[in-house]
Amino acid sequence: MRRVLIVQYAGDFADAYRRMQCGEGETYYGHRYLLNSMAALGGRVGEVALMSNISPQAFDVVLAPGLRAIGGGPDAFDSRKVTARIAAYDPTHLILQFPDRRGASCAARQPGGQPHAPGPPASFPPAGLRPRIAYRLLARALNRPRIELIGNHGIKASLSLAAIGTDPTKVVPWDFVYTVTPDGNVPRTLHGADGRIELTYVGRISESKGCGDLIRAVRAIKASGRRVRARLAGSGDVEEMRALASAEGVAGEVELVGHMPHTGIYDFIRSGHVAVVPSRHDYMEGFPLTIYEALTTRTPIVASDHPMFVGNLEHRQSALLFPAADPTALADRILDLTSDGVLYERLSRNAAATWHGLQLPVKWAELISRWVDGRPEDLAFIGAHTLRAPLYAARVKAYGARANISSNA
């Protein structure tokens, strides 16, 4: 019997499973996919446990035959408590779903025969000396022999792992399964160009995600004489951003709508003229699902030049890009886009091709299942889809990646 433990930073999969069983909508994208796929894997190999280190309350419940959920409670994150919970579960296969150096180091030193597969869904942006040292220590932990597989969401985020020194022969870029595609949506045209500009944002509400820059850009757009409204959906520093909007004189033009269930995200994005993704460079960004969702609705995107976006998005072809942390430039891009019907229609028309071009052949659940099964054909599949595989050579070159992706083993 195999005991597969998937360790998340935070969440409540017991509640997510309850919502799914009751026919309620997903709180976050991918919950249904994750729960169904891991229930199938657990039912086949023994048990899969989904552990959240931070959760509204502590729990350890069996959700279905072969599927368990564990919650660490509302306490602040503590690597020592994480390793204690891991030891208590005694997994045969351990998967860390967040980039924690201490967790990876402890996993690599775990006694017994269990293999390990960290999968940090994040990038590692350029930073000062202390973060660079932390990145190097993380890479050293990930390169230990007991860590067999390292996944990351998308090629650019995987390249960022190689850039900090992680062995690329272990790194496999993965993607989600998307049930909604842009193919059923017709390209959008710019309606109401002389009316109010409607902007939407979906994600964590914080300064590092660029929410403050968006609010300051709204002020600049308003000062230009154009009517504008920005609606921001998400949780986080909501009151701080509300206070900023008031201080900038745009409280009436900025609406913070709070967390929105994923079932409403597509309609929310399409209700605006522009989807804004303003992340600053210091935010440890993966490739936000908001971008996939905006492309699905064919809503034109204005995004920052975050390293995870450049290359995935092409300026004036699939999005308009602006220098991160520059509200004036962001306002100028929004005004350019909403004043040029030809440009607007081109971005909307190109959205489907951009979306399809971002898809990857390896899906998260398949990668986990093949790794746990460990048959020769499964290992051959994984080896053929690492970051150094010829399959990805053209895309890596197109990104202009400077990461050293020669083996660091």
N, C-alpha and C positions, 0 to 999 in steps of 0.2 A: 504493500500500500504506500502510495506517495502522498506526502503532506506538503502542498505548495503554499507558501506564505508570500503574499503580495503586500508590501508595506507602503502605505501612503502617508504623506505629511499630515493631511487633515481630511475630514469628511465624515459622512454618516451613511454607510452603505446599508445598514439595517432599515433606515427610513427610506432610502432610495428603492430598496426592494419592496417595501410596503407600498410605496407609491406606484410602482410598476404593477404589483398584483391587484391594486385597486383601480387600475386603468387611468391613473392620474399622469399628468405630463412630467417630463424630465425636468429636474431642477437645473442640471447641467448636461450639456451634450455628452453622449457616450455612456451614460449610466446604464441604459437598457442593454446596449451592446456589450459592455463589460460584464454585467451580471449574467446575462444569458450565455455568453461564451464561456465564462469561468464556471458556471453551473454545469455546462456540458462537459468541460474538462474534468472537473471534480468528480462528476458522476462516473467518468470513464477510468480515472486513475486512482481515485481514493478520496481526497478532499483538497479544495482550494479555500484558503482563509484570506479575507480582505481585511487588513488591519489599518485603522486610522489612528495615528498617534495623538491627534487632537480631535475631539468629538464633543457634541453637546453634553453627553454623559458617558460614563464607562459602561461597557456591555460586552458580552461574549455569547452570541446566539447562533444557532444553526438555522439558516434561512431555508434550506432545501437539502435533500440528500446530496452530499458532496460539496456543499457550499456553506461557509461560515463567515460571520462578520464579527470583528473585534474592534472596540472603541476604547481609546486610552483615557477619555474624559476631557474636561475643559482646561486642564493644567497646561502651562506653557511647555513648549517642546524641550525635551531633555534627552540627549543621546543615550545616557545611561539607562533611563527607563525604557527606551526603545530596545536596546540590546537585551534587557531583562525580559521584555515581552517576547522577543524572538527566541530566547533560550527556553522560556516556558512553553512555547508552542512546539519547539524541537522539529523544525521543518526538514524535509529531505531536499527541497528546492526553495531558495530564498530570492525574492525579487524586491529590490529597493526602488521605489518610484519617485525618488527625489534626490537631488545631488548633495548628499551629506557626507563629508569626508570621514567623520568619526564612525558613522553607520557603515560606510563602505569598508573602512579599516577593520571594524569589528566583524563584519561579515566575512572578510577574507581570512580572519583568524579563527572562525568558528570551528570547533572540534567536530569530528564525525565525517561522514561522507557526502554531506549535502553540497551541491554546486550552487553558484550564486550568479545572478543576472541583474545588476543595477540597470535602471532605465531612466535617467534624469531627463524629463521633458523641458529642457531649458537650454539657454545659450550662456556663454561665458564672455561677456563683453570686456574690451580693454579697460584696465583700471589701474589704480596706484599699486605701490609696492606690496602692501599687505594683502590685497586681493590676489595679486599675481602669485604670491607665496602660497596662499590658500588653494589656488587653482592647481599649482604644481603638486602640492600634497595630495589633493584629490586625485589627480592623474596617477600619482605613484600608487595610491591605494587601489585604483581601478586596474592598474597593470599587473597586480599580483596574480599568480597562476590560478588561484582558486576562483577568481572572478572570470567566468567563462564567456560571458556575453554582455555587451553594453548596447542598449538601444537608445535612440533619441528620435524625437518627432521631426522628421524632415532631414534633408541633406545638409542644409546650412547649419542647423543646430548640431548635427553630427560632426561637421567640419570644425565647429568651435571646440568640440571635445578633442579632436586631433590637434588643434592649435595650442591647447594647454599641455600637450604631451601624452595624451591617451593613445594607446596602441590602436591604430585604425583597423587592424585585422580582426579586432574584437567588436568593432562598432557597426551596428546594423541600423540604417535609417528605416523608420516605420511610419505608417500613417493610420488614420482611423478608417472605418467603413462608413461611407456617406450614403444615406438613403435618399437624400434630396439633392438633385443636380440642377445646374442652370439650364439644361436642355429644354425644359418645359416653359421657360420664361422668355418672353420676347424682349428685345433690346428696348431700353428706355429712351425717351426724348426729353429735352429740357422744357418742362412746362412752367409757366409762371416766372420766367426769367426776370421780369420787372417787379415781381411780388416778393414775398418774404422767403428768404433762403432757409430751408429746413435742413439742419445737421443732426446726425445721430452718432452716438458713441456707445459701445458695449464693452464692458470689461471692468476691471478693478478701478475704483475711484481713488486716485492718488496723484500726487505731483509727478512722481517718476514715470507714471503711465501717460503723462502729458495732459492730464485733465485741466490743470491750471493754465497750460499754454492754450488749450482750446478756449477756455473762458476769456483769456486775454485777447485771443484772436476775435472772439465775438465782439469785444469792445471796439477793436480796430475796424471791424466790418461795419458796426453801427456808426462809428465816427465818419466812415466814408459816405454815409447817406443811404446805405442799403438796409432794408429791414431783414432781421435775422432771428432765428430761434435755434438753440442747441438743446437737445435732450440727451441726457446721459443716464444709461441704465447700468446699474451695478452696485456693489456694496464696497465699503471701505471708509475713506475719509470724507464722508458725505457732508457733514456739517462744516468741515474746513473749506470745502469747495463752495458750499452755499455762502459762507462768509466772504470768500474771495469774490464771488459774483456780485455780492452786495457792495463790496469795497470798490470794485471796478465799474460800478454803475450799470450793471447788466442783469440785476436780479430778475427783472421781468422778461429777459431774453434767454435765461438759462433755467432749465428744469431738470432736477435730479429725481428720477423716477424710482430709484431703489432697485433692488434685485428683481430680475424678471425671469420667470420660468423659460426654459429653452424653447418651448412650443410657441412662444410669442415673439421670438427674436427675429424671424424672417419678415414678418409683417411690420415689426417695429423699424427695421432697417429700410425696408422698401417705402415706408411712409415718409422718409426724408429724401432730399435731393442728393445728399452727399453722405457717405459713411467715412468718419474721421478716425484714423488710427495713429495717434500722435506720440507713441512711446519714445521716451528719452533713451539715449545710448546706455545709461547706467542701469536700466531695468533689465533683469535677467529674463529676457523674452525668448519664447520659442517662436513658433509661427502661429499667431493668434487665429483661433477658429473664427473670429469676427471677420477676418479677411476672406476665408472660404465662404462664410455666410453672405457677405456683401457681394462676392462674385456670383454666388448662386442666385441672388435676387437681381443681378445685373445692375446694381447700384454703384455708380462711380465712386472711387476711393481717393481720398487725400490722405497720404501716410507719411510719416517721418522717414528719414534716411537711416533708420536703425539697421545695423549690420545684418539682422535676420530678414529684413525686407528687401534690401538692395540685391538685385539679381533675381529674386522671386517675383518682384514687381518691376516693370520697366517704365521709366518716366515717360509720360504722354502716350503710352501705348496700353498699359494695363492699370495705371494709376497716375496721379500727380504726386511727386515726392517733394518734401521740403526739408531744410536743415532742422534736425531735432532741436527742441528747446528754443525755437525762434518763432514767437507768436505772430510777429509781423509777416514773416514769410508764409506761415500757415494761412493767415488771413488773405494774403495776396493769391495763394494757390486756390483758395475757395472762391474768391472773386473771379479769377481767371476762368475757372471751370464753369461757374454758373453764369458767365457772360458769353460763353462760346458754345453755341449749340452743336457745331460740327465736332469739336473736341469731346464734348459730353457724350454724344452719340457714339463716337469711336470707342471710348473707354467702355461704354455699356455693351457695345457690339462685341468687343474683344474679350469680354468677361468669361464667356464659355470656354474659349480656347485657353485662356490663362488658367482657369480652374482645372481643366483636363490636363494641362501641362504640369501642374503641381502634384498630380496623383502619383503614388508610389506603389510598386507591386507587392510590397510586404505590409501586411496589416498587423496591428498590435496583437490581437488574439491568436492569429496564426503563428506568429513568431514565438509567443509563449508556449503554445501547444507543441510546436515542433521541437523546441528546446527541451521541454519536459519529457517528450517521448524519446528523443535521443537516438532514433534509428539511423542507420547509415544514410538513408535518403533524406532524412530531416537535417542531419548535419551537413550534407552536401548542399542542400537548399540554403541553409544559413550562410555557409561559406561563399556561395555564389552571389550573396546580396550584402556583403560587408562594404564598408566605405571604399575599399580598394578594388572592388570588383569592376571589371571592364564595363559592366552594365551602366555604371554611373560616371564613367570617365568624361563623357562629353558634357554632362551637366556640371561636374566639378570644374572643368575648364571654363565653361561659360560663366560661372560665378566669379571667375578670376580669383579663386581661393589662393591665399598665400600660406595656408597651413601646411606644415610638413606631414604628408600622409604616408611617408615611408614607415615601415614597421619600427616600432619602438620597443619591441619585445627584447 
